[in-house]
Amino acid sequence: MHGAATLHPLTERAPATWQRELRALAALAGPLVGANLLQMAVFAVDVVFVARLGPVEFAAATLGVFLFNLLAFALVGLVGAAEPLIAAALGRRIGAVRQVRRSFRMALWLAAAGSLVVIALLNLAEPVLRLAGQDAAVAARAGSFCRLLSLAAPFAVAAALMRLTAAALGRPGWALVVTLLALGVAVAANWCLVFGNAGFPALGLEGAAIASVLTSLATSASYAVILSTDRRLRRFHLFGNWWRTEWPRMIEIAKLGAPIALGWMAEGGLFGGAALLMGLISVTAIDAHAVALNIAAIAFQVPFGLAQAATIRVGLAYGAADPRWVGRAGGVAIVSGIAVMVVSASILWAVPGLLVRAYVDPAREVAVAALAVELLGVAAVFQLVDGAQAVAAGVLRGVQDTRVPMMIQVFGYWVIGFGIAALLGFTFGWGAIGIWWGLAAGLGVVSALLIWRWSARARLGLLPDPAARTA
């Protein structure tokens, strides 16, 4: 049971050609991309139901979900550092089962501890939003919403960890199946609890929060069953000896994952900060920003899935101490990410009006629709660099390089991106368009620097030593 060939069907040997590497990447990325897109649908379910409760409830839910996603996503980045460690263990082949189990177990411990912090912070949502100048009624309702929603954190983060682990172990298809199940649970739970259908009480906004908790619980339970029963995954006995501590491994995960979490928070905070800048312009700017950003976020799920798969592919090569395979895996991933974003950018450029009409009625909200179309023109540009930076960060995670990429992200997003957004939007008077060009500039700088770092991997000492190869 120590041979990776018997444990990971997608990586029996290093692919000899770029075409084979592309097929291996696609086999991993396809289900992950599909699951990411379905997850967007799960988020949309909450919006559809809560939007009918009125503007105060909708605003409270919007703020609450933003806070939850920012904190939970950062925690996923922290524990998700187990993904390249698991991939590297498989690439090394020797002792893979034990090493995979240790990384998974300590990441799960870290997820549990981190979730307690997230719960505590979300219980402070009301005073935080009041300090941020939000309407008192909205802040109060958001606080009540977040107190319930916070209970979803441990289940949501554990589910994300189990999903990445299943993918790293060669079973990415389960992500698509489980996320489809989550979508069904979200629809049913919201339908029952928000408006009181099927004999349940009408709980309104609190019902939406409970529905999210139930959806996260069902998702994590499903993954736990899969990891324990799937013929290929159960070989690793991932929940075996769950009480045993491996403090050095937990510290390793935390050191590798903390920069990932901070980088993701910096990116999420950039778009949140852009929304605040839009609020200084007009309500129309806020609405148009929300519409255009949602469309861009859907497109972003493709390179994000590719980045997750690229981390695994490069991690396997890194563990195998094969620099040529590392280069091939990373190069295929980056080129693929840019290629798919060329397609998405072309769509945004060609039919922006059609996309905007899916969100707003141009006949009734003329100004919002017109501005959203203009913003999508800018989005068509930054789709390319956004996809490139996401995949470049993913391949660097594969070689366990996260600290410097985090510094690049913070600098690019906040010094360049936010700085230029404020400068163009207000000093030069470009308004909402200027803010989005600032976002594009920040993403462009991050993309260029991360790709440069990848291209200089040999000079920077990021490659494994072929002499360390054990298989």
C-alpha positions in Angstrom: 0.0 0.0 0.0 3.0 2.3 -0.2 3.1 2.7 -4.0 1.5 5.8 -5.4 0.6 3.9 -8.6 -1.9 1.9 -6.6 -3.2 4.9 -4.8 -3.6 7.7 -7.4 -5.0 6.5 -10.8 -4.3 9.9 -12.5 -0.6 9.9 -11.7 0.8 6.4 -12.3 3.8 8.1 -13.9 4.9 11.6 -15.0 3.2 12.3 -18.3 5.7 12.2 -21.1 4.1 14.9 -23.2 2.2 18.2 -22.8 -0.8 16.6 -24.4 -1.0 13.9 -21.7 -0.4 16.5 -19.0 -3.3 18.5 -20.4 -5.6 15.5 -20.3 -4.6 14.7 -16.7 -5.2 18.4 -15.7 -8.6 18.4 -17.4 -9.6 15.2 -15.6 -9.0 16.9 -12.3 -10.2 20.4 -13.2 -13.4 19.5 -15.0 -15.4 18.3 -11.9 -13.9 21.0 -9.7 -15.0 23.7 -12.2 -18.5 22.2 -12.4 -18.7 22.1 -8.6 -17.5 25.7 -8.3 -20.3 26.8 -10.7 -22.9 24.8 -8.8 -21.7 26.4 -5.6 -22.4 29.8 -7.2 -26.0 28.5 -7.7 -26.1 27.5 -4.0 -25.2 31.1 -3.1 -27.8 32.4 -5.5 -30.6 30.4 -3.8 -30.2 32.4 -0.7 -30.3 35.7 -2.6 -33.5 34.7 -4.5 -35.4 33.8 -1.3 -34.1 36.6 0.9 -34.6 39.3 -1.7 -38.4 38.8 -1.3 -38.3 39.7 2.4 -37.7 43.4 1.8 -34.8 45.8 1.4 -33.7 45.8 5.1 -33.6 42.0 5.3 -31.9 41.8 1.9 -29.2 44.3 2.9 -28.7 42.5 6.2 -28.2 39.1 4.4 -25.9 40.7 1.9 -23.6 42.1 4.5 -23.8 38.9 6.6 -23.0 36.6 3.8 -20.1 38.9 2.8 -18.6 38.7 6.3 -19.2 34.9 6.5 -17.6 34.3 3.1 -14.6 36.5 3.8 -13.8 34.7 7.1 -14.7 31.2 6.0 -12.9 31.5 2.7 -9.8 32.6 4.5 -10.0 29.6 6.8 -10.4 27.3 3.8 -7.2 28.9 2.5 -5.5 28.1 5.8 -6.4 24.4 6.0 -6.3 24.0 2.2 -2.5 24.0 2.5 -3.0 20.3 3.2 -3.7 19.9 -0.6 -0.1 20.5 -1.8 1.2 18.5 1.1 -1.0 15.5 0.3 -0.1 15.8 -3.4 3.6 15.9 -2.6 3.2 12.8 -0.4 1.6 10.9 -3.2 4.4 12.1 -5.6 7.1 10.8 -3.2 5.2 7.4 -3.1 7.0 6.1 0.0 4.8 6.2 3.1 2.1 8.0 1.2 -0.8 6.6 3.2 0.5 7.6 6.6 1.6 11.1 5.4 -1.7 11.8 3.7 -3.6 10.8 6.8 -1.5 13.0 9.0 -1.9 16.0 6.8 -5.7 15.5 6.6 -6.1 14.9 10.3 -4.1 18.0 11.4 -5.9 20.2 8.8 -9.2 19.0 10.2 -8.0 19.9 13.7 -7.0 23.3 12.4 -10.4 23.7 10.7 -12.1 23.0 14.0 -10.0 25.5 16.0 -10.2 28.1 13.3 -14.0 27.8 13.1 -14.3 28.7 16.8 -12.5 32.0 15.9 -14.8 32.6 12.9 -17.9 32.0 15.1 -16.7 34.4 17.7 -16.0 37.1 15.1 -19.4 36.7 13.4 -21.1 37.1 16.7 -19.6 40.6 16.7 -21.1 41.5 13.3 -23.7 44.0 14.7 -21.2 46.3 16.5 -18.7 46.0 13.7 -21.3 47.0 11.1 -22.4 49.9 13.3 -18.8 51.1 13.5 -18.6 50.9 9.7 -21.5 53.4 9.5 -24.2 50.9 8.4 -27.9 51.6 9.1 -28.8 50.6 12.7 -31.8 48.5 11.6 -29.7 46.7 8.9 -26.8 46.1 11.4 -29.2 44.6 14.0 -30.8 42.2 11.5 -27.3 41.3 10.1 -26.1 40.6 13.6 -29.0 38.2 14.2 -28.4 36.5 10.9 -24.7 36.1 11.5 -25.2 34.6 14.9 -27.1 31.7 13.3 -25.0 31.6 10.1 -21.8 31.3 12.1 -22.8 27.7 13.1 -22.3 26.7 9.4 -18.5 27.6 9.6 -17.1 24.3 10.9 -19.2 22.2 8.5 -18.5 24.4 5.5 -14.7 24.5 6.1 -14.5 20.8 6.8 -16.5 20.1 3.6 -14.0 22.2 1.6 -11.1 20.3 3.1 -12.6 16.9 2.4 -13.4 18.0 -1.2 -9.8 19.1 -1.8 -8.6 15.9 -0.3 -10.8 13.7 -2.4 -9.6 15.5 -5.5 -6.0 15.2 -4.5 -6.5 11.5 -4.1 -7.8 11.1 -7.6 -11.6 11.3 -7.0 -12.6 14.9 -8.1 -15.9 13.7 -9.5 -17.4 13.5 -6.0 -17.2 17.3 -5.7 -19.8 17.7 -8.5 -22.1 15.1 -7.0 -22.0 16.5 -3.5 -22.4 20.2 -4.6 -25.5 19.1 -6.7 -26.9 17.6 -3.5 -26.1 20.8 -1.6 -28.0 22.8 -4.2 -31.1 20.6 -3.7 -30.9 20.9 0.1 -30.5 24.7 -0.1 -33.6 25.1 -2.3 -35.7 22.8 -0.1 -34.5 24.2 3.2 -35.0 27.8 2.1 -38.4 27.0 0.7 -39.5 25.4 3.9 -38.0 27.8 6.5 -38.0 31.2 4.9 -41.7 31.4 4.0 -43.0 28.5 6.2 -44.0 26.0 3.5 -44.7 22.2 4.1 -45.8 22.8 7.7 -42.6 24.6 8.8 -42.7 27.9 10.6 -42.0 31.1 8.5 -38.7 32.2 10.0 -37.7 34.8 7.4 -34.1 35.9 7.5 -33.3 33.5 10.4 -34.8 30.7 8.3 -32.3 31.5 5.5 -29.4 31.3 8.0 -30.7 27.9 9.3 -31.0 26.7 5.7 -27.3 27.5 5.2 -26.3 25.6 8.3 -28.3 22.6 7.2 -26.8 22.8 3.7 -23.3 22.9 5.1 -24.0 20.1 7.5 -25.4 17.9 4.7 -22.4 18.6 2.5 -19.8 17.8 5.2 -21.7 14.6 6.2 -21.8 13.5 2.6 -18.1 14.0 2.1 -17.4 12.1 5.4 -19.4 9.1 4.1 -17.6 9.2 0.8 -14.1 9.4 2.3 -15.0 6.4 4.5 -16.7 4.2 1.9 -15.3 5.0 -1.5 -13.2 2.0 -2.6 -10.2 4.1 -3.5 -10.4 6.7 -0.8 -11.1 4.4 2.2 -7.6 2.8 1.7 -6.2 5.9 3.4 -8.3 5.5 6.6 -8.5 9.3 6.8 -10.5 9.4 10.0 -8.3 6.7 11.6 -6.7 7.7 14.9 -8.4 11.1 14.6 -7.4 11.9 18.2 -3.7 11.7 17.7 -1.8 14.9 17.5 1.0 15.7 15.0 2.0 19.2 16.1 4.9 19.5 13.6 2.5 18.7 10.8 -0.1 21.2 12.0 2.6 23.9 12.3 3.7 23.1 8.7 0.1 23.4 7.4 -0.4 26.7 9.3 2.9 28.2 8.0 2.0 27.2 4.4 -1.7 28.1 4.7 -1.6 31.4 6.6 -0.2 33.3 3.6 -2.8 31.7 1.3 -5.5 32.9 3.7 -4.2 36.4 3.9 -3.8 36.6 0.1 -7.4 35.5 -0.4 -8.6 38.0 2.2 -6.7 40.7 0.4 -8.4 39.9 -2.9 -11.8 39.6 -1.3 -11.2 42.8 0.6 -10.2 44.6 -2.6 -13.6 44.0 -4.2 -15.4 44.8 -0.9 -13.4 48.0 -0.8 -14.3 48.8 -4.4 -18.0 48.4 -3.4 -17.4 51.0 -0.6 -15.9 53.4 -3.2 -18.9 52.8 -5.4 -21.1 53.9 -2.5 -19.4 57.3 -2.5 -20.5 57.8 -6.1 -24.2 56.7 -6.2 -26.7 53.9 -5.5 -26.7 53.3 -9.3 -22.9 52.7 -9.2 -23.3 50.2 -6.3 -26.0 48.2 -8.2 -24.1 48.2 -11.5 -21.0 47.1 -9.7 -22.9 44.2 -8.0 -24.3 43.0 -11.3 -21.0 43.2 -13.2 -19.0 41.6 -10.4 -21.5 38.7 -10.1 -21.1 38.0 -13.8 -17.3 38.2 -13.6 -17.3 35.9 -10.5 -19.2 33.2 -12.4 -16.6 33.3 -15.1 -13.8 33.2 -12.5 -14.9 29.8 -11.3 -13.3 28.2 -14.3 -9.7 29.4 -13.6 -10.3 28.9 -9.9 -11.0 25.2 -10.5 -8.0 25.0 -12.8 -5.9 26.5 -10.1 -7.1 23.9 -7.6 -6.2 21.1 -10.0 -2.9 22.8 -10.9 -1.9 22.8 -7.2 -2.4 19.0 -7.2 -0.6 18.3 -10.5 2.4 20.5 -9.6 2.4 19.1 -6.0 2.6 15.5 -7.3 5.6 16.5 -9.5 7.2 18.4 -6.6 6.9 15.3 -4.3 8.4 13.2 -7.1 11.4 15.5 -7.2 11.0 15.9 -11.0 11.7 19.5 -12.1 10.8 18.8 -15.7 7.4 17.5 -14.7 7.0 20.5 -12.4 7.6 22.8 -15.3 5.4 20.9 -17.6 2.5 20.7 -15.2 2.7 24.4 -14.3 3.1 25.6 -17.9 0.1 23.6 -19.1 -2.0 25.0 -16.2 -1.1 28.6 -16.8 -1.6 28.4 -20.6 -4.9 26.6 -20.1 -6.1 29.3 -17.6 -5.3 32.1 -20.0 -6.9 30.3 -22.9 -10.2 29.7 -21.1 -10.3 33.3 -20.0 -9.8 34.5 -23.5 -13.0 32.7 -24.3 -14.8 34.2 -21.3 -13.4 37.7 -22.1 -14.7 37.4 -25.6 -18.2 36.6 -24.4 -18.2 39.6 -22.0 -17.0 41.8 -24.8 -19.4 40.5 -27.4 -22.7 40.3 -25.6 -22.6 42.4 -22.3 -26.2 43.6 -22.7 -27.5 40.0 -22.9 -25.7 39.1 -19.7 -26.9 42.2 -17.8 -30.5 41.5 -18.8 -30.4 38.3 -16.8 -30.1 40.5 -13.7 -31.9 43.8 -14.4 -34.6 45.0 -16.8 -32.9 47.7 -19.0 -36.2 49.3 -19.7 -36.9 49.9 -16.0 -33.3 50.4 -14.7 -31.8 52.2 -17.6 -28.9 53.8 -15.8 -27.9 50.6 -13.9 -28.0 48.5 -17.0 -26.0 51.0 -19.1 -23.3 51.3 -16.4 -23.1 47.5 -15.9 -22.5 47.1 -19.6 -19.7 49.6 -19.5 -18.1 47.8 -16.5 -18.3 44.5 -18.3 -16.2 46.1 -21.0 -13.4 46.6 -18.4 -14.1 43.1 -17.0 -13.4 41.6 -20.4 -9.8 43.0 -20.0 -9.2 42.0 -16.4 -10.7 38.5 -16.9 -7.4 37.6 -18.7 -5.1 38.8 -15.9 -7.5 37.5 -13.2 -7.4 34.0 -14.6 -3.7 34.1 -15.1 -3.0 35.3 -11.5 -5.3 32.6 -10.0 -3.6 29.8 -11.8 -0.1 31.2 -11.3 -0.8 31.3 -7.5 -2.1 27.7 -7.8 1.0 26.4 -9.4 3.2 28.2 -6.9 1.2 26.6 -4.1 2.1 23.3 -5.7 5.8 23.9 -5.0 4.8 25.1 -1.5 5.6 28.7 -2.2 3.0 30.9 -0.5 4.7 33.6 1.5 6.2 35.8 -1.3 3.1 35.3 -3.5 1.0 36.6 -0.6 3.2 39.7 -0.4 2.8 40.2 -4.1 -1.0 39.9 -3.8 -1.2 42.4 -0.9 1.0 44.9 -2.8 -0.8 44.5 -6.1 -4.3 44.5 -4.8 -4.1 47.3 -2.2 -1.2 49.5 -3.2 -1.7 49.3 -7.0 -5.3 48.2 -7.4 -7.1 50.2 -4.7 -4.7 53.1 -5.1 -5.3 53.5 -8.8 -9.1 52.8 -8.3 -9.3 55.8 -5.9 -7.1 57.9 -8.1 -9.0 57.3 -11.3 -12.4 57.2 -9.7 -12.2 60.5 -7.8 -9.1 62.5 -8.5 -9.4 62.1 -12.3 -13.2 61.9 -12.1 -13.7 58.7 -14.0 -16.2 57.5 -11.5 -17.2 53.8 -11.5 -15.3 53.0 -14.7 -12.1 54.4 -13.1 -12.6 52.2 -10.1 -12.8 49.1 -12.2 -9.7 50.1 -14.2 -8.0 50.3 -10.9 -9.1 46.7 -10.1 -7.8 45.6 -13.5 -4.4 47.3 -12.9 -4.0 45.6 -9.5 -4.9 42.2 -11.0 -2.5 42.8 -13.9 0.4 43.6 -11.6 -0.2 40.5 -9.5 -0.5 38.4 -12.5 2.7 39.6 -14.1 4.7 39.2 -10.8 3.4 35.7 -10.1 4.1 34.5 -13.6 7.5 36.0 -13.4 8.1 34.2 -10.1 7.1 31.0 -11.7 9.3 31.5 -14.7 12.2 32.2 -12.3 11.5 29.1 -10.2 14.9 27.5 -10.8 16.9 30.7 -10.0 14.8 31.3 -6.9 15.4 27.7 -5.6 11.7 26.7 -5.8 12.4 23.4 -7.6 12.9 20.0 -5.9 16.3 18.4 -6.1 16.2 15.4 -8.5 18.8 13.7 -6.2 16.1 13.6 -3.6 13.9 11.4 -5.7 12.9 8.3 -3.8 10.9 6.4 -6.4 
